[in-house]
Structures are given as C-alpha cells and as structure tokens.
C-alpha cells in the first residue's frame, strides 16, 4: 500500500491511498458473501446465490461499493498509523480509481490534531490562598444545621397574622369572569408563604391575614400557562385562612445537642463544624491554585487550533446541556425559547469556553507525551469507582454504561488529563 500526504488550507491534510488490486479482489469475495446473506433472491437460500446472480439482482456497482467500504476502512486506518496522524473529524473520501483488476486509489481529507509546542509548565509559582475560618462562619453553620434539621413546627400564637415563611392551610375558589374553573378550588390546602408555589402575587396578598379571615386575591395567569384556556387571563380567588404555623428554633443546650445530633456537646459540634469548613476551604483553595496553574500552562503553549475542534467541543457541551435539562424535566427547545435565543446564538455563547477547553486538553496531552504518562488499568478502575460513588451506583453499573455508550476513549482521556495536571 502506498500513501502520500499533502497539506492544504484550513489545517487539512489529504491522504492519497493506493491499495493493490488483490486486496480489492479479497474485498469483492467478502462483499459477495455478505450481500448473499442479506439479500433475498428467489430460488436461492440465503448465502448461496453466486456472484453472477447477485450482479443480475443488485448490480455490479453495489458489490464494488461494498468491497470498497471494506478495503478503504482498513487501508485508511493503516495509513493513519503509517503517517502518525490523529484526525479530529470524519474523513471526506473521494474515489479516484475503483475497477476490478486495478489498484484502488482514493483520497481521504482529514483535519489532524495540531502540533503543540509546550512552554513553561513545571514549577510555576502560584500562591495558595490562605485559609482562615472565622467564628461568624461557624455560628452561621450551627444556625443552618438547626434550621434544616432541628426546627419544630408550632401553631402561631392567637391573633397572629400570616407572615413570610409561615406555613398555612387555606380554602380557596378561583373564578375567571365570575365563572369557576376546573382545578381552581381547594380545601385546607397547605402552603408555605414565599415558596412561590402559586402564580403571580397570590402568596404576597395573604400576608397580614389572621386565622378565619377571608380575602379576594387578584392574579393574572402567565401567558405560557399550561392550561391554555387560562393563559394570560385575570382571575379572582376567594380565600379563607384556616391555620397558621411557623418553625421554631429549639433552645441550644448540651443536652439537646447530644440527644438530637451525632455531637456530644455544643463545643464538640462547633469544633467539628469548624473542621469541616476548614477542609472545604482548603479544597477550594487547592482547586483555585490548580486551575491557575492549568491556565498559565495553557497560555504558555504555542498551537494553531482548527476551527472544527472548537465546533466539536461546542456540540459536546450542548449535548451535555440537553441531557441535564432532560434530567430536570425540560428540553433544549423549551430552554432556548425561555432564554430567547436560537441554536446559533447558543453555539456562539459556548464558543469561547469551548476554545479554552480544547486548548487546555491539547496542553495536557502534550504534557502526557513529554512526561511519558500512561493510563493503567488501576487508574481506569479508580475513576470508575469515583464515578460510581459520585452518582450513588456500583462500579459494575458504570462500566456497563461506558461500554453501552462506547465512551471508554473519553474515560481514558479524562484519566490521562488528571494524571497530567
């Protein structure tokens, strides 16, 4: 097999690949066997129709095309290895010669990974932020812990009025133009004021009412309301307050802390919360320093990045966004409509961060090559275990998903980049 390469505009390389005629002959035989098993021909069992019968039914061109696909893929892979090229896009293939009895000649146009010249990346002096935990931070953490786990729901005192964050029950009945509508009525309905569970200023208009008091609440349904017959319409809800409750903070004592938490005392709780705050702050400081080192190392490289690499990364980022939106019960089209943008604007919005990500990856790949960093099986297994712990599943389940999505290459690249930092 002969291979010649030619650099053309836009970072592209054209490989002219010549494959001996005998390889095409082998490809034709394999193509005939494969097609005979896939095509139904009257009078012949699958796989038994001879070549001349196949040609009569599907044409010589179909057999040659099948043979070419087989021969070209193998030849293309070998050509990439021979020329030490790593493409970042699918090849554009143009056939020059495809005739039985002659050498196959075709051109494959690719965009290879660009050459990277590393700058300074070792021993970069980046100071780590000093970590100081203040007493106010600890007190705030204590308060948040009590709020989230130890507050009790109690009835508001007699004569109290509805206030923000209160929990109430109410009766309501909604009308549009004086006519009740389906789904607009509730009895002893639970509602937290300020949760924005109801539309418009509904909850705000209940503030100041006492138990037993009634009020007509005026609202307007959103234009995008799910019930089309109510969208954009003004409504009146006749409301009555049935109960008012609020959360009450318990008295903080050593006895209460020991009985209600995993801590032994107030001081023990404060000491351990301080330790956790400090650990988190240290992690943040380490991450910030690491990111700055990555930025400086990336800024120091010399590389001419093909536009297709940035566009591919933008596509990947949008795909990740789409998956995240679906996990939240939304889709990309709805998001674009909500954000008042089209796909072109979204891609433009991601372009700068995509370019930085591509350049950073190229730098890390170059460092891995320069330092002869390898990814071992133990590294892969550790990353899979980390992913399993992060998503609350098993390493076996993560491995199945990786295999199903054919994403082992992405996993290896992730591990390599981590080891290269």
Secondary structure, 3 states (H helix, E strand, C coil): CEEEEEECCCCEEEEEEEECHHHHHHHHHHHHHHHHHHCCCCCCCCCCCCHHHHHHHHCHHHHHHHHHHHHHHHHHHHHHHHHCCCECCCCEEEEEECCCCCCEEEEEEEEECCCCECCCCCCCCCCCCCCCCCHHHHHHHHHHHHHHHCCEEEECCCCCECCCCCEEEEEEEEEECCEEEEEEEEEEEEEECCCCCCCCCCCHHHCCCECCCEEEEEEECCCCCCCCCCCCCEEEEEEEEEEEEEEECCCCCHHHHHHHCCCCCHHHHHHHHHHHHHHHHHHHHHHHHHHHHHHHHHHCCECCCCHHHHHHHHHHHHHHHHHHHHHCCCCHHHHHHHCCCCHHHHHHHHHHHHHHHHHHHHHHHHHHHHCCCCCCHHHHHHHHHHHHHHHCCCHHHHHHHHHHCCCHHHHHHHHHHHHHC
